[in-house]
Amino acid sequence: MALSPLVMGIVNVTPDSFFPAARTQAAKDAVARGRELFDVGCDVVDVGGESTRPGADPVEVDEELARVLPVIRELALVGPVSVDTKKEVVARAAVGVGASIINDVSARLLDVAAELGVGYVAMHAQGEPRSMQVRPTYEDVVDEVAAFLADLAARAQQRGVRPLWIDPGIGFGKTVEHNLALLAHSRQFVALAQKYGAGVLVGTSRKRFLARLGSDELEVDERLEGSIATEAWAMLEGVSMVRVHDAVAAVQLRELLVRPVEEVVS
């Protein structure tokens, strides 16, 4: 297990992100949520202005900028902030107001991160949000995702991008079986990342595949236990960061896993 896996808290400055409790629309509410995430122990706060849930429609550049820049500007005064975006214009503007990491679900902004000298999260996705969950297909999901991320990590290493994380993209163009296979091979992704001086980021929090693991379909507000269970697995397998909605629970989980048992029970 990583010595102390990082916890990335989520601030969605959107009206349509899939978990209603994490939505904020007014900048002041988003800033307040971000401050709260830092206060409870998050290491990074991830600010996004465009939902990437399955079926989500894209947002115009000007609208996305208006949503995220005031929030990032304020939160960057408190702690490390990442910008969750696929757009180069938004990434550049966000770094300009204080973001220190580009969290890129499109995996197309590597050169921007290299040029600006900021951290980078490169994620694998099959398709785009409006259609990615319509019959996603792989010959071997683990091998294909690993090959894609290895290529990205090698190019990032050549460009001197640091810090760097690779993300297998749980829920982004994957079936339940695909997601479980990727989680089961977390150590393979950790070993791959280490070859390139990188870490692994995993985001399972509240996602739809968790709703289908039991006998009943679970609504998004019923997926806390599945979120924590998969985050615990990821941490124990050595991932460097987990991206979460339920920050208090994730930070407590990390403390329980990282601290010696005798400290916890004494």
Summary of the structure (lengths in Angstrom):
residues: 266
radius of gyration: 17.2
end to end distance: 22.8
largest distance: 53.8
contacts: 924
relative contact order: 0.14
helix: 47%
strand: 14%
